[in-house]
Amino acid sequence: MLAVVGAAVLAGCGGPQVVHPGHAVVSSDLGDRATQAVQGRVIVLDPGHNGGNASHATEINKQVSDGRGGTKACNTTGTATNAGYTEHAFTFDVAQRVAAVLREKSVQVVMTRDNDTGVGPCVDVRGKAAERAGAEAMVSIHADGSSPGGRGFHVAYPSPPVNAAQGAPSLALATALRDGMRDSGLPLSTYLGKQGLAARSDLAGLNLATRPVALVECANMRNAAEAALVSSPDGRQRYAQAIAAGILRWLEQTPRS
């Protein structure tokens, strides 16, 4: 299910448009970026996992294409903080906040899911979401569950690339996201990647993309300090502002497709 987010409207696949008055526009400190460079351009946001995955093991364990000749599970439940705050709730909340910031700048946003109670969609469906939506790029939003001593964010991109969009364009998107998050003061990962970037060949959502794509692992939810940050509305707004800054930076640097 894809949901177009614009002018505070979410439209489910095949269903009526649903207005969400509670999704207030979030004020931004990104500066004056409401320029012709970004207005009207389309971005897919992919909040990782989903709230119903844990109770639908058969569905999410179904094997789908991994984009490199193999298969992997349709989806997973994601991780959680030690106190039980789930990754799927975090990613959905942050994605909504990113969408609000981008909407302020007249960017059109398409979500791969429009609630946090469903199942999936599968990673192969997510990987092709930008192409189906006619979007210029997709940003997948996640959080990690590593050893408690590790902290920081990293941005994954597909490598080696399967197609042209996964090469330099995806690396440029990942770099812009890394710069947006680093410039906001969020720490680079201490345990994965190099300077906040991680080349990955094992993520189907990246492997199947035909438009520029990157995946942000915002934090390590098992690290006590970062667990506190992701669990707070202010912390989630901070991640959202940083991700939005990276997307806007990439749009400003990239000619319209």
N, C-alpha and C positions, 0 to 999 in steps of 0.2 A: 504494500500500500504506500503510495506517495501522496504527500499533502503539500500543496503550494501554500506558502506563508507569505502573505503580502497584504498590506492595509488591514492587518489584524484578522485575516481570514485563513482558515484551514479548510482545504477541500480534499476529502477522502476519495480514493479511487472508486468511481462509479456512484458516488453518493452526493448528496447535496452539500453546498458550502455551509460551513458552520462558523459563525462568528464567535470569537472568544473574547468578550469584553474584559476579562480578567488579565489578559496578556497586555499589560500596559507597556507603552513605549519606554524603553530604558534610556535614561540620559547617558550620553557618552562624553568622555574626555579625549576622544581621538582627534579633536580639532576639526577644521572645516574640510571634510572629504566628500561632501555632497557635490561632486563634480560630474561632468559628462563622462569621465573615464569609468565611473562605476554605475551610473544610473541605468536601470532597466536590465542589467546583466543578471544571469541566472546562476545560482550556486546551489548544489545539493549538500545538505548537512545530514550526516548519518550517525544518530545516537546509538552507540553500541548496545547489543543485547536487547532484552525486552523483559517486562515484568512477568509475563506468563510462561517464559521458557522453562523454569524449574518444574512446573507441574505438567509439562508436555514433553517428557523425555523421548518418546518415540518419534515425535515430529522433529525435534531439534537434533536428534542423532542420525537422521536420514542422511545418507551420503550424497553430496553434490560435487560438481566440478570444482577443482581447486585452481583452475586457470593455467596449470602447467602440466597437464596430462594425467593428473591423479585425482583423488577425491578426498574430501574431508567432511566433517559433520556440518549439517545445515547451519547450526548456531550453537552457542554455549550460554550458560547462565551468567557468566562474568564473575567478578570477584566482589569483595565487600570489605569494609573496615572491620576491625576486631569487635567493634560495638554493634555491627550489623547493618550499617548504612551501605546500601548496594550500589554497585557500579551502574546497573541499568537505570536506577533512579537519578544518580549523579549525571550520567550522560544525557538523559532526556531533559533534565532541568537546564544544564549548561547549553544544550543545543537551542532550546527555546530562547534563552537569553542572548545567544549569538544572533539568532534570527531577528530579535527585536532591534539589536544594534545595527545590523545590516539593513533592516527595513527602514530605519531612520535615514539611511543614505540612498534610499530608493533602489536597493538591490533586491531582486526577486529570489526567494528562498524556497526550495523544495526539500521536504523532510522524508526520510525513508520510512519513518513511522510517526503516527500522529497521536499516540498515547503510550502509556507505560504499563498497560495491562494485557497486551496482546502477545502473540507468539511470532518469533522471527522478525522480519523476513529473513530467509536464508542468505548466507554470505554471497552466493552466486547472483541472487537478485539484487542485493545491495551493490555488488560490484558493477552492475550494468545500469545503475540508477541514473547516473548523469547522462548517459546516452539516451535513455528513454525520455528523460525530462527535457532534452535539448539544452542541458546546462553546460557551462564552460569548464566546470571542475567539481570535484566532490571532496569534502573534508569529513573524515570519520573521527568521532570523538569517543575516547575511551579513558579508562584509568587502569593502572596496573596493580598486580598483587604479588610483589616480590618480597625478599627477605627484609625484615624490619629496619635493618641498617641502611638500606638504599633509599635514596630520595631523588626528587627532581623529575622533570619532564623530558621526553624525547619525541621526535616526529619521525615516523616511518614512511618510507617511500619504496616503490617496487624496484627491485634490482636482482638480477639483470632484467632490463625491460623486455616485455613481450611485444610491444608495439611502440610507435613513435611517441605517443602521448605519455607513455610511462617513463620515457627517458628524460631529456633535459627539461621539458615542461613540468613534469611531476617533481623533479628535484628543485626547480625554481619555486614551486608552490610550497614544498616542505621547508625550504630555506626561509621563505617569507614568513611562514608560520613560526618557525624557530626564532626568527628575529623579533617578531611581534611579542612572543612570550618572554624571551630573554630581556627585551627592552622594558617590559613591564615589571621586571625584578624577580620573576620566577626562576628558580635555580635549574640549571641543566642537570640531566640525569647523571648520577654518580656510578651507575651500575650497568647501563646499556647504551650502546651507540657511541658516537664520537662527536663532541661539540653539539650535542642535542639532536643529531641526525642519525637515523638507523636504516641501513639498507636491508630490505626484507624480501625473501622469495617465497615465504610460507603463508602469506595472508591472502586468501582468495579474493577478498574485497578489493585488494590492490591489484592482484594478478589479472582480474577479469575486466578492469576498467579500460575504456577506450577514450577517456578524457583525462586530463591531469588529475591526480589523486594523491592524497596524503592522509595519514592516520596519526592523530595526536594522542599520545599517552600522557595525560595531564599530570599525573602524580602517582606515587606508590601508596595505595590505600592502607597498606600494612605498616607504614611508617607513622608513628604517633603524631608527629607535628603535621604531616600532610593529611592524615585522617581527620584531624581537627579542622583543617582548612577546607577540604572537600565537603565536609559535613555542614558547613555554615553557609547561609545565603550570601554573605559578603564574600566568602572565599569563592563560591561558584560564580558570582558576578565578576570577580577578578579574572578567573580563567576565561570567562566569556568575552570580556573586553579584550584580553590579550589575543584570543583566537580571531575575533573579529578584526582586530588591527592587522593581523597577518594576512587575512583574506583581502582586506581593502588594499593593503600594500601590493599584493600580487595582482589584483585587478588593475590598479593604477599603472603597474609596470608592464602589463600584458595587453597587446592590442586585442580588440574585439575579434572573436572568431567568426 
